[in-house]
Amino acid sequence: MTSKELQQRLFAVGQRIQDAATQAGRPPGSVRLLAVSKTFPPDAVAQAVAAGQRAFGENYVQEGVEKIAQCATLGLPPLEWHFIGPLQSNKTRPVAEHFDWVHSVDRLKIAQRLSEQRPAERAPLQLLIQVNVDGEATKSGCAPGEVMDLARAVAALPRVQLRGLMCIPDPARPTEQRRSPFRALAALLAELNAAGLALDTLSMGMSDDLDDAVAEGATIVRVGSAIFGARAPKAPAA
Ligand SMILES: *Cc1c(COP(=O)(O)O)cnc(C)c1O
């Protein structure tokens, strides 16, 4: 893809976000775009940066850490890196050392390790709890009924800051359920805040459903293919 094409695609995604926000009566600028650069090279990141993008999402620990290091040699302005993939407890250290956000905390052990391993000289690692809003046994994310206890425990940890919730609803859900998982996540965030937590972030919506997510209150949408194009089918090892 040429820089010009990528710039146009980024602009079109920004327009979709703004249209959905306006239609929902939300202020423009209340939704941040996270460009999901997984499987794409540092060059693609640099092109997006040239078009004004600053926040990038990665799914695989090794690929992400390497890309962060490579991008650091390109003379780019400061970037914000979000880890959004499944995280095993033996892989938390590089994530704690190199990323700014983690969207996929689904149990206390992961958050405890990230807290212990976050370098003291860096800003607190920003955390989101991933919730399995569809209740599918095979999917990652904590159960909705476990969120309150987990959020209280994570919010008490040092060197990390709990900011909110994230979900990845089943992309194959029927049309009449396009919005209900997003509404459920927003309701959970409201419950946590009513219980005294101070959370401001809902990470929900991807290339195919970001409009529905923004309508239901998303504050971060995670968009890959609508910006960078289709990914190669085979993912690299985590
Ligand atoms: C890959 C991925 C995305 C982006 O998906 P697209 O459909 O390409 O926009 C968003 N969130 C997570 C967790 C992902 O793994």
The ligand as an ORCA input file, in Angstrom:
! r2SCAN-3c Opt
* xyz 0 1
  C      -6.580     -7.998     15.227
  C      -7.319     -7.341     16.347
  C      -8.022     -6.147     16.138
  C      -8.180     -5.489     14.777
  O      -9.008     -6.268     13.967
  P      -9.507     -5.722     12.530
  O     -10.730     -6.532     12.264
  O      -8.399     -5.977     11.576
  O      -9.802     -4.282     12.678
  C      -8.627     -5.561     17.236
  N      -8.559     -6.089     18.473
  C      -7.891     -7.243     18.708
  C      -7.844     -7.778     20.085
  C      -7.272     -7.900     17.655
  O      -6.642     -9.060     17.898
*
